[in-house]
């Protein structure tokens, strides 16, 4: 039997923690192994609990959730980070992506999307709940009102775009190879060609490019 996904919740609102824990415990495949209301408490307990996924609020009493996310990732306290918050501004999402967070769920949609986010990041992908995805798409449209350029206009082949999109979604070269039925070596070549053509030097830049060009989709 497959082991349940281990999660740790950090939020300074007791009702939010209770709600998230209740939702998780009814899932059957996800387990809550701890909770905390401050960043300092989370860092102490998370090291012992060893969760697969840390669910973090952006606003905490002693530090920002983004600062905590950076500490969690840097110290390998959790394999993946999901941001669950009232804030949906594009700037928060961009900062969290640069830090390494993989999931984004607004509290208003947590009942429908938190479990999906946890499962998605465990599979190696990114997850944006519908409210966050709409915010990102709207912001991108406001910044770039013109129609997104075609693949050819970008100088990419269809295969290069496909590979780069999967990279932006958080998949490893091995996972992309399995998805596209081409070798890992070829994946590396397509990725290198695409990033060179677009002058993208980091994964954060790849994700930003994918978002602003409408490549990211939420299933």
Residue frames as qw, qx, qy, qz and C-alpha x, y, z in Angstrom:
[[0.000, 0.886, 0.463, 0.000, 0.00, 0.00, 0.00],
 [0.392, 0.559, -0.023, 0.730, 1.29, 3.44, -0.94],
 [0.360, -0.342, -0.479, 0.724, 2.33, 5.64, 1.98],
 [0.052, 0.900, 0.431, -0.024, 0.10, 8.69, 2.62],
 [0.364, 0.605, -0.039, 0.707, 1.36, 12.15, 1.73],
 [0.499, -0.501, -0.446, 0.549, 2.67, 13.80, 4.91],
 [0.130, 0.731, 0.194, 0.641, 1.65, 17.45, 5.33],
 [0.388, -0.376, -0.435, 0.720, 2.38, 20.23, 7.84],
 [0.037, 0.823, 0.431, 0.369, 0.11, 23.29, 8.20],
 [0.378, -0.217, -0.259, 0.862, 1.35, 26.75, 9.23],
 [0.104, -0.630, -0.385, -0.666, -1.29, 29.43, 9.87],
 [0.096, 0.070, -0.546, 0.829, -1.98, 31.84, 12.75],
 [0.589, -0.128, -0.010, -0.798, -5.76, 31.37, 12.54],
 [0.353, -0.132, 0.889, -0.261, -6.88, 28.29, 14.54],
 [0.705, 0.399, 0.388, -0.440, -10.07, 27.87, 12.50],
 [0.559, 0.652, -0.422, -0.290, -8.06, 27.70, 9.27],
 [0.036, 0.423, -0.902, 0.085, -5.82, 25.00, 10.72],
 [0.519, 0.095, 0.749, -0.401, -8.83, 23.03, 11.97],
 [0.704, 0.546, 0.099, -0.444, -10.54, 23.30, 8.59],
 [0.446, 0.629, -0.611, -0.178, -7.45, 22.26, 6.64],
 [0.144, -0.304, 0.919, -0.206, -6.69, 19.38, 9.00],
 [0.639, 0.237, 0.579, -0.449, -10.28, 18.11, 8.81],
 [0.678, 0.615, -0.164, -0.367, -10.19, 18.26, 5.01],
 [0.261, 0.573, -0.776, -0.030, -6.88, 16.42, 4.89],
 [0.289, -0.192, 0.884, -0.313, -7.92, 13.72, 7.33],
 [0.721, 0.341, 0.430, -0.423, -11.00, 12.84, 5.26],
 [0.432, 0.644, -0.460, -0.432, -8.93, 12.36, 2.09],
 [0.985, 0.002, 0.160, -0.071, -7.66, 8.83, 2.69],
 [0.843, 0.321, -0.026, 0.431, -4.31, 9.44, 0.97],
 [0.229, 0.642, -0.233, 0.694, -3.03, 12.51, 2.84],
 [0.660, -0.503, -0.473, 0.297, -1.95, 12.80, 6.48],
 [0.051, -0.892, 0.138, -0.428, -1.40, 15.87, 8.67],
 [0.792, -0.077, -0.436, 0.421, 1.76, 15.33, 10.75],
 [0.416, -0.362, -0.327, 0.768, 1.88, 18.72, 12.47],
 [0.082, 0.858, 0.355, 0.362, 0.80, 22.33, 12.70],
 [0.459, -0.261, -0.227, 0.818, 2.20, 25.67, 13.84],
 [0.075, 0.911, 0.403, -0.052, 1.04, 29.26, 14.20],
 [0.075, -0.924, 0.254, 0.275, 4.41, 31.02, 13.81],
 [0.662, 0.635, -0.398, 0.019, 7.42, 30.67, 11.58],
 [0.035, -0.590, 0.742, -0.316, 9.78, 29.90, 14.44],
 [0.700, -0.108, 0.593, -0.384, 7.51, 27.18, 15.78],
 [0.867, 0.448, -0.002, -0.217, 7.15, 25.75, 12.28],
 [0.443, 0.673, -0.583, 0.106, 10.91, 25.55, 11.74],
 [0.282, -0.435, 0.775, -0.361, 11.39, 23.72, 15.05],
 [0.733, 0.068, 0.564, -0.374, 8.58, 21.21, 14.58],
 [0.772, 0.556, -0.120, -0.284, 8.89, 20.66, 10.85],
 [0.226, 0.623, -0.748, 0.033, 12.44, 19.38, 11.15],
 [0.337, -0.170, 0.873, -0.309, 11.14, 16.59, 13.37],
 [0.695, 0.345, 0.432, -0.460, 7.90, 15.90, 11.49],
 [0.239, -0.242, 0.757, 0.557, 9.60, 15.58, 8.07],
 [0.591, 0.543, 0.424, -0.420, 6.53, 16.41, 5.94],
 [0.547, 0.269, 0.590, 0.529, 6.34, 15.86, 2.20],
 [0.104, 0.639, 0.368, 0.667, 4.34, 19.07, 1.75],
 [0.204, -0.342, -0.437, 0.806, 4.34, 22.25, 3.84],
 [0.027, 0.738, 0.554, 0.383, 1.16, 24.35, 3.62],
 [0.383, -0.243, -0.255, 0.854, 2.04, 27.94, 4.49],
 [0.073, 0.917, 0.385, -0.074, 0.10, 31.16, 5.01],
 [0.480, 0.584, -0.015, 0.654, 1.74, 34.31, 3.66],
 [0.165, -0.704, 0.182, -0.666, 0.99, 36.41, 6.75],
 [0.750, -0.304, -0.534, 0.243, 2.43, 35.15, 10.06],
 [0.401, -0.907, -0.119, 0.043, 3.09, 37.00, 13.37],
 [0.578, -0.656, 0.289, 0.391, 6.88, 36.70, 13.35],
 [0.221, -0.347, 0.619, 0.669, 7.80, 36.52, 9.67],
 [0.611, 0.375, -0.195, -0.669, 6.24, 36.49, 6.22],
 [0.909, 0.081, 0.389, -0.129, 5.15, 33.18, 4.79],
 [0.708, 0.674, -0.188, 0.089, 7.46, 33.79, 1.85],
 [0.009, -0.725, 0.633, -0.272, 10.42, 34.14, 4.21],
 [0.703, -0.248, 0.610, -0.267, 9.34, 30.94, 5.93],
 [0.900, 0.407, 0.113, -0.103, 8.95, 29.18, 2.56],
 [0.456, 0.752, -0.448, 0.162, 12.52, 30.14, 1.68],
 [0.288, -0.562, 0.706, -0.322, 13.80, 28.77, 5.01],
 [0.855, 0.009, 0.439, -0.276, 11.79, 25.55, 4.66],
 [0.839, 0.541, -0.063, 0.007, 13.14, 24.90, 1.17],
 [0.257, 0.769, -0.533, 0.241, 16.72, 25.91, 2.03],
 [0.328, -0.456, 0.747, -0.356, 16.77, 23.59, 5.05],
 [0.421, 0.058, -0.855, -0.297, 15.03, 20.70, 3.26],
 [0.304, -0.002, 0.697, -0.650, 12.27, 20.64, 5.89],
 [0.673, 0.415, 0.495, -0.360, 9.69, 19.69, 3.25],
 [0.522, 0.107, 0.662, 0.526, 9.89, 18.34, -0.28],
 [0.102, 0.509, 0.514, 0.683, 7.29, 20.80, -1.58],
 [0.016, -0.297, -0.409, 0.863, 5.62, 24.05, -0.49],
 [0.003, -0.622, -0.665, -0.412, 1.98, 25.02, -1.06],
 [0.016, 0.016, -0.231, 0.973, 0.99, 28.62, -0.33],
 [0.182, -0.615, -0.748, -0.168, -2.54, 28.93, 1.10],
 [0.213, -0.243, -0.249, 0.913, -3.55, 32.53, 1.74],
 [0.242, 0.790, 0.456, -0.331, -6.06, 35.36, 1.39],
 [0.005, 0.724, -0.312, -0.616, -3.55, 37.24, -0.76],
 [0.772, 0.370, 0.495, 0.147, -3.77, 36.68, -4.49],
 [0.185, 0.906, -0.208, -0.321, -1.68, 39.55, -5.89],
 [0.853, 0.486, -0.155, 0.111, 0.53, 38.51, -8.76],
 [0.147, 0.766, -0.529, 0.335, 3.61, 39.83, -6.97],
 [0.637, -0.432, 0.561, -0.303, 3.19, 37.32, -4.13],
 [0.953, 0.198, 0.223, -0.059, 2.88, 34.44, -6.56],
 [0.616, 0.704, -0.279, 0.217, 5.93, 35.56, -8.56],
 [0.148, -0.708, 0.596, -0.348, 8.02, 35.88, -5.39],
 [0.796, -0.230, 0.498, -0.256, 6.87, 32.46, -4.19],
 [0.904, 0.427, 0.018, 0.019, 7.71, 30.88, -7.55],
 [0.374, 0.758, -0.451, 0.288, 11.20, 32.35, -7.44],
 [0.428, -0.558, 0.616, -0.355, 11.67, 30.93, -3.95],
 [0.161, 0.198, -0.959, -0.125, 10.55, 27.48, -5.10],
 [0.515, 0.174, 0.601, -0.586, 6.92, 27.12, -3.99],
 [0.043, 0.012, 0.884, 0.466, 4.91, 24.77, -6.20],
 [0.110, -0.559, -0.804, -0.170, 1.24, 25.23, -5.20],
 [0.050, -0.048, 0.138, -0.988, -1.03, 28.26, -4.75],
 [0.244, -0.529, -0.797, -0.160, -4.47, 28.08, -3.13],
 [0.189, -0.393, 0.126, -0.891, -6.60, 30.97, -1.92],
 [0.132, 0.034, 0.833, -0.536, -8.42, 30.25, 1.32],
 [0.582, 0.258, 0.151, -0.757, -11.76, 30.97, -0.32],
 [0.783, 0.319, -0.383, -0.372, -11.22, 27.97, -2.61],
 [0.075, -0.477, 0.855, -0.189, -9.30, 25.67, -0.26],
 [0.705, 0.029, 0.584, -0.402, -12.23, 23.28, 0.28],
 [0.837, 0.503, 0.105, -0.187, -12.24, 22.47, -3.44],
 [0.620, 0.718, -0.288, 0.129, -8.56, 22.83, -4.28],
 [0.328, -0.749, 0.557, -0.142, -6.23, 22.18, -1.33],
 [0.819, -0.135, 0.557, 0.014, -6.15, 18.41, -1.76],
 [0.761, 0.618, 0.142, 0.139, -5.65, 18.81, -5.53],
 [0.140, 0.908, -0.360, 0.162, -2.72, 21.15, -4.85],
 [0.562, -0.554, 0.610, -0.077, -1.08, 18.70, -2.46],
 [0.859, 0.148, 0.483, 0.080, -1.43, 15.79, -4.88],
 [0.599, 0.793, 0.019, 0.114, -0.27, 17.87, -7.85],
 [0.002, 0.869, -0.482, 0.114, 2.95, 19.10, -6.26],
 [0.690, -0.357, 0.629, -0.028, 3.74, 15.56, -5.10],
 [0.829, 0.395, 0.377, 0.124, 3.56, 14.48, -8.76],
 [0.579, -0.139, 0.268, 0.757, 6.15, 17.11, -9.64],
 [0.214, 0.611, 0.452, 0.613, 3.93, 19.78, -11.16],
 [0.008, -0.025, 0.240, -0.970, 2.81, 23.30, -10.31],
 [0.085, -0.592, -0.798, -0.073, -0.73, 24.01, -9.15],
 [0.082, -0.042, 0.083, -0.992, -2.70, 27.26, -9.36],
 [0.207, 0.499, 0.790, -0.289, -6.27, 27.22, -8.07],
 [0.294, 0.666, 0.550, 0.409, -8.80, 28.95, -10.39],
 [0.122, -0.973, -0.164, 0.105, -8.82, 32.32, -8.52],
 [0.458, -0.630, 0.366, 0.508, -5.02, 32.51, -8.60],
 [0.511, 0.167, 0.643, 0.546, -4.87, 31.41, -12.23],
 [0.196, 0.845, 0.453, 0.206, -7.42, 34.11, -13.18],
 [0.268, -0.919, 0.051, 0.283, -5.40, 36.75, -11.34],
 [0.520, -0.372, 0.524, 0.562, -2.20, 35.68, -13.09],
 [0.429, 0.422, 0.649, 0.466, -3.89, 35.61, -16.50],
 [0.046, 0.941, 0.335, 0.035, -5.55, 39.00, -15.96],
 [0.359, -0.810, 0.212, 0.412, -2.30, 40.60, -14.83],
 [0.528, -0.119, 0.609, 0.580, -0.46, 39.15, -17.80],
 [0.324, 0.662, 0.585, 0.339, -3.14, 40.47, -20.17],
 [0.103, -0.973, -0.152, 0.139, -3.00, 43.93, -18.62],
 [0.422, -0.654, 0.398, 0.485, 0.77, 43.99, -19.00],
 [0.165, -0.198, 0.746, 0.614, 0.74, 42.55, -22.53],
 [0.560, 0.434, 0.348, -0.613, -2.57, 43.49, -24.19],
 [0.469, 0.492, -0.543, -0.494, -1.36, 42.39, -27.61],
 [0.973, 0.043, -0.066, -0.216, -2.05, 38.86, -28.77],
 [0.642, -0.527, 0.523, 0.192, 0.70, 36.46, -27.61],
 [0.294, 0.607, -0.607, -0.421, 3.20, 35.68, -30.36],
 [0.960, 0.134, -0.129, -0.208, 2.95, 32.38, -32.17],
 [0.861, -0.331, 0.279, 0.266, 5.54, 29.66, -31.67],
 [0.712, 0.430, 0.206, 0.515, 7.16, 30.53, -34.96],
 [0.066, 0.910, -0.016, 0.410, 7.35, 34.21, -34.05],
 [0.607, -0.746, 0.271, -0.035, 9.18, 33.25, -30.88],
 [0.317, 0.663, -0.676, -0.060, 11.66, 31.24, -32.92],
 [0.454, -0.260, 0.814, -0.252, 10.75, 27.96, -31.22],
 [0.372, 0.002, -0.837, -0.401, 9.78, 24.66, -32.77],
 [0.723, -0.394, -0.224, -0.522, 6.63, 22.96, -31.50],
 [0.842, -0.149, -0.464, 0.230, 8.77, 20.40, -29.67],
 [0.361, 0.203, -0.381, 0.827, 10.88, 23.10, -28.00],
 [0.375, -0.400, 0.044, -0.835, 7.75, 24.88, -26.78],
 [0.839, -0.301, -0.367, -0.267, 6.24, 21.63, -25.50],
 [0.733, -0.045, -0.476, 0.483, 9.38, 20.77, -23.53],
 [0.159, 0.266, -0.287, 0.906, 9.78, 24.29, -22.13],
 [0.558, -0.430, -0.132, -0.698, 6.15, 24.38, -21.01],
 [0.874, -0.288, -0.392, -0.007, 6.58, 21.10, -19.11],
 [0.534, 0.110, -0.412, 0.730, 9.74, 22.49, -17.51],
 [0.162, -0.376, 0.108, -0.906, 7.75, 25.54, -16.38],
 [0.750, -0.383, -0.241, -0.482, 5.09, 23.26, -14.91],
 [0.485, -0.637, 0.526, -0.286, 7.74, 21.69, -12.71],
 [0.994, 0.069, 0.065, -0.058, 8.40, 18.35, -14.41],
 [0.493, -0.573, 0.560, 0.339, 11.85, 16.75, -14.37],
 [0.288, 0.505, -0.638, -0.505, 13.66, 15.78, -17.59],
 [0.057, -0.026, 0.998, 0.015, 12.86, 12.13, -16.87],
 [0.338, 0.490, 0.669, -0.445, 9.16, 12.88, -16.38],
 [0.392, 0.652, -0.148, -0.632, 9.08, 14.98, -19.55],
 [0.127, 0.349, -0.858, -0.356, 10.71, 12.14, -21.45],
 [0.177, 0.218, 0.948, -0.147, 8.04, 9.72, -20.24],
 [0.349, 0.621, 0.404, -0.574, 5.30, 12.21, -21.15],
 [0.411, 0.717, -0.238, -0.511, 6.61, 12.96, -24.65],
 [0.947, 0.117, 0.289, 0.075, 8.19, 9.57, -25.41],
 [0.569, 0.725, -0.267, 0.283, 11.58, 11.06, -26.28],
 [0.776, -0.052, -0.402, 0.483, 14.96, 10.53, -24.64],
 [0.433, -0.809, -0.169, 0.358, 16.25, 12.54, -21.67],
 [0.498, -0.218, 0.305, 0.782, 19.23, 13.61, -23.77],
 [0.150, 0.483, 0.541, 0.672, 16.89, 15.01, -26.42],
 [0.296, -0.855, -0.426, 0.003, 14.87, 16.77, -23.71],
 [0.504, -0.606, 0.023, 0.615, 18.04, 18.48, -22.51],
 [0.367, 0.070, 0.456, 0.808, 18.83, 19.56, -26.06],
 [0.031, -0.687, -0.563, -0.459, 15.34, 20.99, -26.70],
 [0.413, -0.833, -0.297, 0.218, 15.40, 22.81, -23.36],
 [0.507, -0.413, 0.169, 0.737, 18.86, 24.27, -24.00],
 [0.255, 0.295, 0.517, 0.762, 17.87, 25.47, -27.49],
 [0.163, -0.784, -0.530, -0.278, 14.63, 27.04, -26.25],
 [0.458, -0.791, -0.181, 0.362, 16.17, 28.85, -23.29],
 [0.473, -0.217, 0.286, 0.805, 19.01, 30.13, -25.48],
 [0.145, 0.486, 0.557, 0.658, 16.59, 31.46, -28.10],
 [0.295, -0.823, -0.398, -0.279, 14.49, 33.22, -25.44],
 [0.244, 0.516, -0.432, 0.698, 17.48, 34.26, -23.28],
 [0.729, -0.576, -0.059, -0.367, 16.03, 32.58, -20.18],
 [0.324, 0.535, -0.687, 0.370, 18.65, 31.90, -17.50],
 [0.150, -0.135, 0.811, -0.549, 16.68, 30.41, -14.59],
 [0.066, -0.384, -0.917, -0.083, 13.62, 28.32, -13.86],
 [0.036, 0.631, 0.454, -0.628, 11.90, 31.40, -12.39],
 [0.151, 0.454, -0.327, -0.815, 12.39, 33.19, -15.72],
 [0.121, -0.061, -0.899, -0.417, 11.01, 30.17, -17.59],
 [0.034, -0.529, -0.810, 0.252, 7.91, 30.10, -15.36],
 [0.078, 0.616, 0.161, -0.767, 7.41, 33.86, -15.75],
 [0.141, 0.274, -0.600, -0.739, 7.70, 33.57, -19.53],
 [0.103, -0.238, -0.945, -0.201, 5.24, 30.66, -19.62],
 [0.013, 0.597, 0.640, -0.483, 2.70, 32.56, -17.50],
 [0.114, 0.608, -0.020, -0.786, 2.86, 35.73, -19.55],
 [0.244, 0.275, -0.666, -0.649, 2.47, 33.81, -22.80],
 [0.766, 0.013, 0.041, -0.642, -0.51, 31.73, -21.73],
 [0.527, 0.281, -0.798, -0.080, 1.28, 28.38, -21.58],
 [0.022, -0.075, 0.856, -0.511, 0.29, 27.53, -18.03],
 [0.581, -0.280, -0.438, -0.626, -3.03, 25.76, -17.59],
 [0.323, -0.207, 0.732, -0.563, -4.88, 24.54, -14.52],
 [0.420, -0.084, -0.825, -0.369, -6.62, 21.20, -14.91]]
